[in-house]
Each structure stands twice: as structure tokens, then as C-alpha cells.
């Protein structure tokens, strides 16, 4: 039962004790002396239990409080109940903490819990094997004091944590890591480092395979094209159906040659991450040349192509890559917009950024297809792509080019009403001409 001590109870007991002591003093003839002895006894009794409580709290290691009777006994029982309740709660918390640590140690990734100032507060054992971060010896250290790779410092400076950071392990340079930052509660940051060495090697093998196969296909395609052109030059020596067959062969060789060329371009832009080759590009002049190419491609469909270029805006980039990205968007608009359609091409300031836009009134793109347009070989309508010579690599090339140039591809489209493809260059890439 809960114990309650009221002032009324205390006052009543004191009155009872002093009344009895006064009665005894009256009987022996020393009322004040007996009452003084009673007060001293009360004080001694209270201080005895205070000393017992103080010794138990600060000196002994016993879990249970000392034994006592009366009011102090009830108080010690209450303390004992609180201690046991606290120990049960602590046991449950320790069990939860143990399960959390077991779970954190079981994950295949390195995990580091940091404060908002990037100081390490906890790390699992995997972090020591992949990142060289050891807990608790490295507790309180800033993560950038332990991971001193330039790309990691640049990643922290940009603070674009929605994208991963690719980093070679400081423990083993052959291990390629993917680092991700995420919020952990309100005051902490969680860093996860995943070993992507196998994926990285497979990706390198895929790029090498595509590049090698593409190079190997160039020679036989050139030979086939040469013989077909030689045969076509001999007028009248073959029947009409043979001439038609040779024309078909030439068209397919041309299509195959275009596919190989795009594979080579894709392989090149995937591995080209060097910034030293970037230079100031006069974008309006480049677009004027691309406009001439677009008008040549537009001889059959007779599109209405309009242009609006700001001659004062240029970008810092690789000439061949930027030109390839712009040309892909323009040629797509020409290829997929119906005859006599409208195409608008613009290059303008966009706040502190620069924006290249190709807008058409073509058939548009379904919402479920928009997010997949930049995948390799993905085509919204395969039959239509074959008719237009599409390979499904154009926008994949654009995506990789923009990744190298700190730019973003924005696609907006309304089914059966047209599409708008925009490339937005960051302020750091924009230059005044």
C-alpha cells in the first residue's frame, strides 16, 4: 500500500510524545528536564536514520536500503521500490540497446552516428574494416579528420547529401565505397558506407565490353557498306528486286553504324570525368550551327522551327559533349514531331543559371514513361523508334553529359499535346560572353 505522511500526523505524534514526557516529568518532579531528554531522543533517532541513509547512498554498494521501523522503515521501503523499478527499466533499456547494437553490427554496411557538427558518437565494427573508424577510440573526432580524400571534402562542402559519394576505402584502395548521409533523429546524422566494388567492377567490364564490341563492329560495317555502295554504282546490272535488297542492306548498315557510333559516344562520356578539358563555349554560335543541321533534317517534315538565343550567355564545358547533348534533343524533336509541327529552341538566362529548351507540339509522352526516358535502350514506342532510326541511347548520353557538367535535365510532357526538354546549367558553369 502507498505510504502517506501528513503534517497532521507529525504534529499529533509530537504532541503525544511531549504530553507523555511532561506527565512523566510531573511524576518525578522535573517536567522540563524530561521533555528535553525526549526532544534529544527524537533528534538522535532521526539523525541515526539520516546517517544510515547517507551511508547507503554514498558509501555502500548494497542495492537494498538499510532496515528500519516505523516511518523510516516505510520511507526505506519506498526507496527500495523505486530502486527496483529503476533497475527493471534500466534492464529493458539495456536490452533494447543490445538489440540495436546487434542489429547495427549485423548489417553489411559501415554505420557511423554523428552529431550535427560531424563528430563521431558511435560506429559499428564494419566501419573499422571499411573506413578505418574505430569506436570508442575515435569518439568525438570529426569524420573529415579521419577521411581525408579530396572528393569527400568536396562532397561535404557541396552538402548535396541526396546523392551518394563514391570513394576508395582508406583501409584498402581496391575497395570502392558508396557513402550516404541521412538524418538520424533530430540532432544526429547517420553515415552509411556500402562496399560496391563488385558492382563497380561489373560496370567497368560492361563499359569495356560495349566499347570493344563497338570498335570491332566498325570495321565489318565499313566493309559491308563499301561493297553495297560499289554494287549500287553498277546501274542496270541487277534486277529491280536486287536493287531494293541492296538499298535495304544499306539502310540497315546505316542504322547499325549510327547505333555503334552512339555506343562509342556513350562509353566515352561515361568514363570522361576530367575537368581539365573544359573551356568557355560560345553556345549561341554552336546552336546556330545545330539549327542549320536541323533545317537539313527537316526537309521532309517541314516543321516550323523558331529560335531565341541570348548571345551574352555561354557555359564552361567540353565542346563535343555539350554539342552532342543539344543535338540529341533537337534531333529527337525533329524525328518525333509530326509533319508541319512546331518546334521552339531557346537559350536564355534562368536566374543565376542558364537554360536550354527544346519545345514541340508532338505526340507527347505518357507520365509513366517520363522517368524512364534516360535509361539505355528504353524507347516509348519501339515501332516508331525503328521507323525514325532511334536507338534509345540519345537521352542516356545526355544524362551522362549533364552529370559531368553540373547540369540538370528537366522533362515535362502532356500526352498528345507536346513535350518540353530543358537543360539547366548551374551558376558555377555559366559565363558571360
Buried (B, 14 or more C-beta within 10 A) or exposed (E): EEEEEEEEEEEEEEEEBBEEBBEBBEEEEEBEEBBEBBBEEBEEEEEEBEEBBEEBEEEEEEEEBBEBEEBBBBBBBEBEEEEEEEEEEEEEEEEEEEEEEEEBEEEEBBBBBBEEEBBBBBBBBBBBBBBBBBBEEBEEBBBBEBBEBEEBEEBBEEEEBEEBBBBBBBEBEEBBBBBBBEEBEEEBBBBBBBBBBEEBEEEEEEBEEBBEEBEEBEEEBEEBBEEBEEBBEEEEEBEEEEBEBBEEBBEEBBBBBBBBBBBBBBBBBBEBEEEEEBEEBBBBEBBEEBBEEBEEBBEEBEBEBEBEBBEEBBBBBBEBBBBBBBBBBBBBBBBBBEEEBBBBBBBEEBEEBBBBBBBBBBBBBEEEBBEEBBEBEBBBBEEEBEEBEBBBBBBBBBBBBBBBBBBBBEBEBEEEEBBBBBBBBBEEBBBEB
